[in-house]
Amino acid sequence: MAERPWEDGEEEDVNFLREMILSSTSGYGLLGSLALGALLSIPLGLGIGALPLLGFAAVESIAALFVPSSPVFRERILREKRRASRDATRSHLLSELRGRTRPEAHQWAAYERMRQRIQSLSVLAAGQKTGLTDRDVERLEDATVDYLGLWLAWLVLTDRHRNTDKRSIQSKLRTVERELAGDHRAVERRRLEQARADLEGILSRRQSVWARATSLEAAMLAMVDTFEEVYQRVVANPGSGELARELTDAVERMRVEEALDLAVDEELDDLFRRRRRRRASVAQGQAS
């Protein structure tokens, strides 16, 4: 998770003119023009009935010159797209976690508490006398999705560690070493040496997996603690002029790119790919 999926590309991938044309405002304007034109055409004819549509087209053309470049409009569109992508990522992670954990797992309580804090902060951000902005709240929403990603990565790693039988591997390694102590042909010795290297590699990776899982668990605990710290600071002094800087510092501490390193990302991507293929196979079977 070196990059959050809802932050990738951002403005570069958005056609703001298309977003304006397909917006609900333009849609309602078109429907209103059609309705008014239909009403006018009954007593006055099609010529007069076409005037509302011509007026709508003229207004839309003028708006197309200015609205797509408006910072307010662009930020609103980007915020909506970030929210949609974030919600999709959250839904995917929650689906995976519900299939792997029990409802009473303490991580669920921590996640729900973070969500409740965000709801409270959203109310504060909507007020006039606060240094908290909607973008600040959105960044905290990002952190809750990061928390779910940390949790799933931790589960994947602990499963890997649990499924690797250390005693069995050590027993096989001792057997191979005893065999190597005897006399063997060159080909057989090379095979035994390769087997020893493979078994030693498995033990080394098992230890590395456990170290990464421990690091992820510590990052989760730190994230929950930092979230509470942010909440207490904002509630205690919502109008502080230093709030923006303090919030930025706290959110940066909750960023988890280093904790969710490339190896973990690959494991999660592989997990999601397998799940998608399985669902596609089931859907294809049902269709046939």
C-alpha positions as CSV (number, residue, x, y, z in Angstrom):
1,M,0.0,0.0,0.0
2,A,2.7,2.4,-0.9
3,E,0.0,4.5,-2.6
4,R,-3.6,4.6,-1.6
5,P,-5.8,3.6,-4.5
6,W,-8.1,6.5,-4.1
7,E,-5.2,9.0,-4.4
8,D,-3.6,7.5,-7.5
9,G,-3.6,9.9,-10.5
10,E,-6.2,12.3,-9.0
11,E,-6.6,15.2,-11.4
12,E,-4.6,13.6,-14.2
13,D,-7.3,10.9,-14.7
14,V,-10.4,13.1,-14.4
15,N,-12.2,14.7,-17.3
16,F,-13.8,17.7,-15.6
17,L,-15.8,18.8,-18.6
18,R,-17.4,15.3,-18.8
19,E,-18.1,15.4,-15.1
20,M,-19.8,18.8,-15.5
21,I,-22.0,17.5,-18.4
22,L,-22.9,14.3,-16.6
23,S,-23.5,16.0,-13.2
24,S,-26.9,15.9,-11.5
25,T,-27.2,19.7,-12.0
26,S,-26.9,19.4,-15.8
27,G,-29.3,16.4,-15.7
28,Y,-31.9,18.2,-13.8
29,G,-31.5,21.2,-16.1
30,L,-32.0,19.1,-19.2
31,L,-35.1,17.4,-17.7
32,G,-36.5,20.8,-16.7
33,S,-36.0,22.1,-20.2
34,L,-37.6,19.1,-21.8
35,A,-40.6,19.4,-19.4
36,L,-41.0,23.1,-20.0
37,G,-40.6,22.7,-23.8
38,A,-43.3,20.0,-23.8
39,L,-45.7,22.2,-21.9
40,L,-45.1,25.2,-24.2
41,S,-45.3,23.1,-27.4
42,I,-48.9,22.1,-26.7
43,P,-50.5,25.6,-27.0
44,L,-47.7,27.4,-28.9
45,G,-46.2,24.7,-31.2
46,L,-42.8,23.0,-31.5
47,G,-40.9,26.2,-32.5
48,I,-41.7,27.8,-29.1
49,G,-41.3,24.5,-27.3
50,A,-37.7,24.2,-28.5
51,L,-36.7,27.5,-26.9
52,P,-36.1,26.0,-23.4
53,L,-33.8,23.4,-24.9
54,L,-31.9,26.1,-26.9
55,G,-31.6,28.1,-23.7
56,F,-30.3,25.1,-21.8
57,A,-27.7,24.4,-24.5
58,A,-26.6,28.0,-24.5
59,V,-26.2,28.1,-20.7
60,E,-24.4,24.7,-20.7
61,S,-22.0,25.9,-23.4
62,I,-21.1,29.0,-21.4
63,A,-20.7,27.0,-18.2
64,A,-18.4,24.6,-20.0
65,L,-16.0,27.5,-20.5
66,F,-15.6,28.3,-16.8
67,V,-17.0,25.5,-14.5
68,P,-14.4,22.7,-15.3
69,S,-11.5,25.0,-14.4
70,S,-13.2,26.2,-11.2
71,P,-11.1,25.1,-8.1
72,V,-14.3,24.6,-6.1
73,F,-15.8,22.4,-8.7
74,R,-12.6,20.4,-9.3
75,E,-12.2,19.8,-5.5
76,R,-15.8,18.7,-5.2
77,I,-15.4,16.1,-8.0
78,L,-12.1,14.9,-6.7
79,R,-13.6,14.5,-3.2
80,E,-16.5,12.5,-4.6
81,K,-14.1,10.2,-6.5
82,R,-11.9,9.8,-3.5
83,R,-14.9,8.9,-1.4
84,A,-16.2,6.4,-3.9
85,S,-12.8,4.7,-4.3
86,R,-12.1,4.7,-0.5
87,D,-15.5,3.2,0.1
88,A,-14.8,0.4,-2.4
89,T,-11.5,-0.3,-0.8
90,R,-13.1,-0.3,2.6
91,S,-15.8,-2.7,1.5
92,H,-13.3,-5.1,0.0
93,L,-11.2,-5.1,3.1
94,L,-14.2,-5.5,5.4
95,S,-15.4,-8.5,3.4
96,E,-12.0,-10.2,3.7
97,L,-11.8,-9.5,7.4
98,R,-15.3,-10.7,8.2
99,G,-14.4,-14.0,6.5
100,R,-11.2,-14.4,8.6
101,T,-12.1,-13.1,12.0
102,R,-14.7,-13.4,14.7
103,P,-17.1,-10.5,15.6
104,E,-15.6,-10.4,19.1
105,A,-12.1,-9.7,17.9
106,H,-10.7,-6.6,19.8
107,Q,-9.7,-5.0,16.5
108,W,-13.3,-4.6,15.5
109,A,-14.0,-2.6,18.7
110,A,-10.9,-0.4,17.9
111,Y,-12.1,0.2,14.4
112,E,-15.7,1.1,15.4
113,R,-14.3,3.5,18.0
114,M,-12.2,5.2,15.3
115,R,-15.3,5.5,13.1
116,Q,-17.3,7.0,16.0
117,R,-14.5,9.6,16.6
118,I,-14.7,10.6,12.9
119,Q,-18.4,11.1,13.1
120,S,-17.9,13.4,16.1
121,L,-15.1,15.3,14.3
122,S,-17.3,15.7,11.2
123,V,-19.9,17.5,13.3
124,L,-17.1,19.8,14.7
125,A,-15.8,20.4,11.2
126,A,-19.2,21.6,10.0
127,G,-19.2,24.3,12.7
128,Q,-18.0,27.8,12.1
129,K,-15.5,28.1,15.1
130,T,-13.1,25.3,14.4
131,G,-9.8,24.9,12.7
132,L,-10.8,21.5,11.5
133,T,-11.6,21.2,7.8
134,D,-13.5,18.6,5.7
135,R,-10.2,17.6,4.2
136,D,-8.8,17.0,7.6
137,V,-11.7,14.6,8.4
138,E,-11.2,12.9,5.1
139,R,-7.5,12.2,5.9
140,L,-8.7,10.6,9.2
141,E,-11.1,8.5,7.1
142,D,-8.0,7.4,5.1
143,A,-6.4,6.3,8.3
144,T,-9.3,4.0,9.2
145,V,-8.9,2.2,5.8
146,D,-5.2,2.0,6.4
147,Y,-6.0,0.3,9.7
148,L,-8.1,-2.3,8.0
149,G,-5.2,-2.9,5.5
150,L,-2.8,-3.4,8.4
151,W,-5.1,-5.8,10.1
152,L,-5.6,-7.9,7.0
153,A,-1.8,-7.9,6.3
154,W,-1.2,-9.0,9.9
155,L,-3.7,-11.9,9.5
156,V,-2.1,-13.0,6.2
157,L,1.4,-13.1,7.8
158,T,0.3,-14.8,11.0
159,D,-1.5,-17.5,8.9
160,R,1.8,-18.0,7.0
161,H,3.8,-18.3,10.2
162,R,1.3,-20.7,11.8
163,N,1.1,-22.9,8.7
164,T,4.9,-23.4,8.6
165,D,5.7,-26.3,11.0
166,K,9.0,-25.3,12.6
167,R,9.7,-28.6,14.3
168,S,9.0,-30.6,11.2
169,I,11.4,-28.5,9.1
170,Q,14.1,-28.6,11.8
171,S,13.7,-32.4,11.9
172,K,14.1,-32.7,8.2
173,L,17.1,-30.4,8.3
174,R,18.8,-32.6,10.9
175,T,18.1,-35.6,8.7
176,V,19.6,-33.9,5.7
177,E,22.7,-32.9,7.7
178,R,23.2,-36.5,8.9
179,E,23.0,-37.7,5.3
180,L,25.6,-35.1,4.3
181,A,28.0,-36.4,6.9
182,G,28.2,-39.7,5.0
183,D,29.8,-40.5,1.7
184,H,27.8,-39.7,-1.4
185,R,28.3,-39.2,-5.1
186,A,28.7,-35.7,-6.3
187,V,25.2,-35.5,-7.8
188,E,23.6,-36.8,-4.6
189,R,25.6,-34.4,-2.4
190,R,24.6,-31.4,-4.6
191,R,20.9,-32.5,-4.1
192,L,21.3,-32.8,-0.4
193,E,23.1,-29.4,-0.1
194,Q,20.2,-27.9,-2.1
195,A,17.7,-29.5,0.2
196,R,19.5,-28.1,3.2
197,A,19.6,-24.6,1.7
198,D,15.9,-24.8,0.9
199,L,15.0,-25.8,4.4
200,E,17.2,-23.2,6.0
201,G,15.6,-20.6,3.7
202,I,12.1,-21.7,4.9
203,L,13.2,-21.2,8.5
204,S,14.7,-17.8,7.7
205,R,11.6,-16.7,5.9
206,R,9.4,-18.0,8.8
207,Q,11.3,-15.8,11.2
208,S,11.1,-12.8,8.9
209,V,7.3,-13.3,8.5
210,W,7.0,-13.3,12.3
211,A,9.1,-10.1,12.6
212,R,6.9,-8.3,10.0
213,A,3.7,-9.5,11.7
214,T,4.9,-8.2,15.0
215,S,5.8,-4.9,13.4
216,L,2.3,-4.6,11.8
217,E,0.6,-5.4,15.2
218,A,2.7,-2.6,16.8
219,A,1.7,-0.2,14.0
220,M,-2.0,-1.0,14.6
221,L,-1.7,-0.3,18.3
222,A,0.2,3.0,17.6
223,M,-2.5,4.0,15.0
224,V,-5.3,3.6,17.5
225,D,-3.4,5.5,20.2
226,T,-2.6,8.3,17.8
227,F,-6.2,8.5,16.6
228,E,-7.3,9.0,20.3
229,E,-4.7,11.7,20.7
230,V,-6.0,13.5,17.6
231,Y,-9.5,13.3,18.9
232,Q,-8.7,14.6,22.4
233,R,-6.7,17.5,21.0
234,V,-9.4,18.6,18.6
235,V,-12.2,18.3,21.2
236,A,-10.2,20.1,23.9
237,N,-9.3,23.1,21.7
238,P,-11.2,23.0,18.3
239,G,-10.4,26.6,17.5
240,S,-6.7,26.3,17.9
241,G,-4.6,28.0,15.3
242,E,-2.0,25.2,15.6
243,L,-4.7,22.5,14.9
244,A,-3.9,22.1,11.2
245,R,-0.2,21.6,11.9
246,E,-0.8,19.2,14.8
247,L,-3.3,17.2,12.8
248,T,-0.8,16.9,9.9
249,D,1.9,15.7,12.2
250,A,-0.4,13.1,13.8
251,V,-1.8,11.8,10.5
252,E,1.7,11.5,9.1
253,R,2.5,9.3,12.1
254,M,-0.4,7.1,11.1
255,R,0.7,6.6,7.6
256,V,1.6,3.0,7.1
257,E,3.5,2.8,3.8
258,E,6.7,1.6,5.5
259,A,4.8,-1.0,7.6
260,L,2.9,-2.4,4.6
261,D,6.0,-3.0,2.6
262,L,6.2,-4.4,-0.9
263,A,6.2,-8.0,0.2
264,V,2.9,-7.6,2.2
265,D,1.4,-5.7,-0.7
266,E,2.2,-8.6,-3.1
267,E,0.6,-11.1,-0.6
268,L,-2.6,-9.0,-0.3
269,D,-2.8,-8.4,-4.1
270,D,-2.4,-12.2,-4.6
271,L,-5.1,-12.8,-2.0
272,F,-7.5,-10.4,-3.8
273,R,-6.8,-11.9,-7.2
274,R,-7.6,-15.4,-6.0
275,R,-10.8,-14.2,-4.4
276,R,-11.9,-12.3,-7.6
277,R,-11.1,-15.4,-9.8
278,R,-13.1,-17.6,-7.5
279,R,-16.1,-15.2,-7.6
280,A,-15.9,-14.9,-11.3
281,S,-15.8,-18.7,-11.7
282,V,-18.9,-19.1,-9.5
283,A,-20.7,-16.4,-11.4
284,Q,-19.8,-18.0,-14.7
285,G,-21.1,-21.4,-13.4
286,Q,-24.4,-19.9,-12.3
287,A,-24.8,-18.1,-15.7
288,S,-24.3,-21.4,-17.6
